[in-house]
Amino acid sequence: MGTLEALSEFKDKKLDNFPEIVYSNLYKKVMASFHFEFQLDEGTYLFSPYHTLLIGEDHPELLEFVSNNDAFLDSLKKFLLTSLFVYSALIEENSYYLSNPQSIMIARLIHKREARFEVKFYTHYDDELLTNYKDKIYIGRDFINLKKFERKYLGLKKYFLSLIEQNDKIQDRAKQKLRYFNDYKEPYLDEINYLVREAVSDAMDRIKFFKETKLADIPNANLLEVLDSILYMLNLMIELRDLTQEFDNKLRIREENDFVKYLTKFLKDLIDGIRYMRKLSCMMHLRISKYAICTS
């Protein structure tokens, strides 16, 4: 099943299986500038917020689906933004880019299986979109199931498992792209591989004890234990991020440009995970303290 076939299952429908939230001005701005990118066998297709084809050769089947399913596509935008609000810190932590009046949001949908997609998010300047599309800036990724919004383990299991896949890609590309592969293998690539697998293994051991989909469902009696686990995982991720950042800096100094762009994306994924766990820990600290930061 490909991207178009998977999306066609929602033809003439509207996603309503996610919570309605009140958007801040930043989220409203992102919504208004939200572009879809679909990668099909025939090529890449970019659509404007009003679902007009901007980039890509004529594809009658795709164009027919897009033109006749405004309600679904608009609900898909909300589904994606709500997912980012609940299960990441991507929007807030990239506000430097996204709040710029000229900035737009691009969501590249990559079909995985059934109704599951990997979504890569980019930002670009509106006035350079068509002339310099390749210069878009990667800001993070998410993994969604259009048939099920809520994610067990606060969404952390899916995130940590994705690190294994991303690390494997980094290791393979390093062999292909690095000019001085042996110089980096032991001090950086091998160490990153070890830290990723250690972090994922430790995370899996800890998150299996909290299967809740949101913080509000965690019993009061378990809050301290869950918070300790999140802080432990956070520390593992910080160690991995610091090493990856050091490696990234060295590659830039030595102009390993063919590879460093892939490592930078991996680094951004690590940073987004760290910021999401900090977001969780902050909310849990407030709940444990019973301090009402705001009242209705």
SVG drawing of the C-alpha trace seen along z (x, -y; Angstrom):
<svg xmlns="http://www.w3.org/2000/svg" viewBox="-17 -39 59 43">
<polyline fill="none" stroke="black" stroke-width="0.4" points="0.0,0.0 1.4,-3.4 0.8,-6.9 -2.1,-7.8 -3.8,-4.4 -3.5,-4.8 -4.9,-8.3 -7.7,-7.3 -9.2,-5.2 -10.2,-8.5 -11.8,-9.8 -14.9,-12.0 -14.2,-11.7 -12.9,-14.0 -10.6,-13.0 -12.3,-13.6 -10.4,-11.1 -8.3,-13.7 -8.8,-16.3 -9.9,-19.8 -7.5,-22.3 -7.4,-26.1 -4.5,-27.2 -2.1,-29.9 -1.1,-32.6 2.0,-30.6 0.0,-27.5 -2.5,-29.6 0.3,-31.0 1.7,-27.5 -1.8,-26.3 -2.2,-29.2 1.1,-28.4 0.9,-24.6 2.0,-22.9 1.7,-19.2 4.5,-17.4 3.7,-13.9 6.5,-11.7 5.1,-9.2 6.9,-7.0 6.4,-9.6 8.1,-12.3 7.6,-15.0 4.4,-17.0 4.0,-20.1 0.6,-21.7 -0.2,-25.1 -2.3,-25.7 -5.3,-26.0 -4.3,-22.6 -3.0,-24.1 -0.2,-22.2 3.0,-24.2 5.7,-21.7 5.4,-18.5 4.3,-17.2 0.7,-16.5 -0.7,-13.5 -4.4,-13.2 -5.2,-10.7 -3.4,-12.7 -4.9,-16.0 -8.4,-14.6 -8.0,-13.3 -6.6,-16.6 -9.1,-18.8 -12.1,-16.8 -11.0,-16.3 -10.5,-19.7 -12.3,-18.7 -10.0,-15.6 -6.8,-17.6 -7.8,-20.4 -8.6,-17.9 -5.2,-16.1 -3.4,-19.4 -5.2,-19.7 -4.4,-16.1 -0.7,-16.7 -0.5,-19.9 -2.4,-18.5 0.0,-15.5 3.0,-17.8 1.4,-19.8 0.6,-16.7 3.6,-14.4 6.5,-16.8 7.8,-20.2 8.6,-20.8 6.5,-23.8 7.4,-25.7 11.1,-25.0 11.3,-26.1 9.4,-29.3 12.5,-31.2 11.9,-30.0 8.1,-29.5 7.1,-32.9 8.9,-34.7 6.2,-36.4 7.8,-34.9 8.2,-31.4 6.0,-28.5 5.6,-24.9 6.0,-21.9 4.9,-18.4 6.4,-15.5 4.2,-12.4 6.1,-9.1 3.8,-6.0 5.0,-3.2 2.2,-0.7 -1.6,-0.7 -2.6,-4.2 0.8,-4.8 3.1,-7.6 6.4,-9.1 6.1,-12.9 9.1,-15.0 8.7,-18.7 10.5,-21.6 10.4,-25.3 11.2,-27.7 10.7,-31.3 7.6,-31.8 9.3,-34.1 12.0,-31.5 9.9,-28.4 9.7,-27.8 13.1,-29.1 15.1,-27.4 13.0,-24.6 16.0,-22.4 17.1,-25.0 14.2,-24.2 15.3,-23.6 14.6,-20.3 13.0,-20.9 12.0,-17.4 9.8,-14.3 6.8,-12.5 5.2,-9.1 1.5,-8.9 -1.4,-6.5 -4.3,-8.2 -6.7,-5.7 -5.5,-6.2 -4.4,-9.5 -3.4,-8.5 -0.1,-6.8 0.8,-4.5 3.8,-5.3 3.3,-9.0 4.5,-8.5 8.0,-7.8 8.2,-4.2 7.7,-5.2 10.3,-7.9 13.0,-5.7 12.4,-2.9 12.8,-5.4 16.3,-6.2 17.4,-2.7 16.4,-3.2 17.9,-6.7 21.2,-5.5 21.4,-2.6 20.9,-5.0 23.7,-7.3 26.1,-4.4 25.4,-3.2 25.7,-6.7 28.9,-7.4 30.6,-4.5 29.4,-5.9 29.8,-9.7 32.8,-10.3 36.1,-10.9 38.0,-9.9 35.7,-7.3 38.4,-5.5 39.2,-8.8 35.7,-9.0 34.7,-5.4 35.9,-4.6 35.7,-7.9 32.3,-8.9 30.3,-6.5 31.0,-3.4 30.3,-5.5 27.0,-6.9 25.9,-3.4 26.6,-2.2 24.9,-5.1 21.8,-4.8 21.4,-1.1 22.0,-1.6 19.5,-4.5 16.8,-2.6 17.3,0.6 17.1,-1.3 14.1,-3.3 12.2,-0.2 12.9,1.3 11.4,-1.8 8.5,-2.9 6.9,0.5 5.7,-0.4 3.6,-3.4 1.3,-2.5 -0.8,-5.6 -1.4,-7.8 -1.4,-11.1 -0.1,-12.5 -3.6,-13.0 -4.1,-9.2 -1.1,-8.4 -2.2,-7.6 -0.9,-9.9 0.8,-7.0 3.0,-6.4 3.9,-10.0 7.2,-10.1 8.4,-6.8 7.4,-7.9 9.1,-11.3 12.3,-9.6 12.2,-7.4 11.7,-10.3 14.6,-12.2 16.8,-9.2 16.0,-8.8 16.5,-12.5 20.0,-12.3 20.9,-9.5 19.6,-11.6 21.7,-14.6 24.8,-12.5 24.0,-11.2 23.2,-14.7 26.5,-16.2 28.6,-13.6 26.6,-14.0 27.0,-17.8 30.7,-17.4 30.9,-15.1 28.8,-17.5 31.1,-20.4 34.2,-18.5 32.6,-17.4 31.9,-21.0 35.4,-22.2 36.8,-19.4 34.2,-20.2 32.7,-16.7 29.7,-18.3 28.4,-15.2 27.6,-13.5 27.2,-16.2 23.7,-17.1 22.4,-13.7 24.0,-13.9 22.5,-17.3 19.0,-15.9 19.7,-13.1 20.9,-15.8 17.7,-17.7 15.7,-14.6 17.6,-14.1 17.1,-17.7 13.3,-17.5 13.1,-14.3 15.0,-16.1 12.7,-19.1 9.6,-16.9 10.9,-15.0 11.6,-18.4 8.1,-19.4 6.8,-16.2 8.9,-16.6 7.9,-20.2 4.2,-19.3 4.8,-16.4 6.7,-18.6 3.8,-21.0 1.3,-18.2 3.3,-16.6 3.8,-20.0 0.1,-20.7 0.9,-24.2 -1.7,-25.7 0.2,-27.7 -3.1,-28.9 -6.7,-28.9 -9.9,-28.8"/>
</svg>
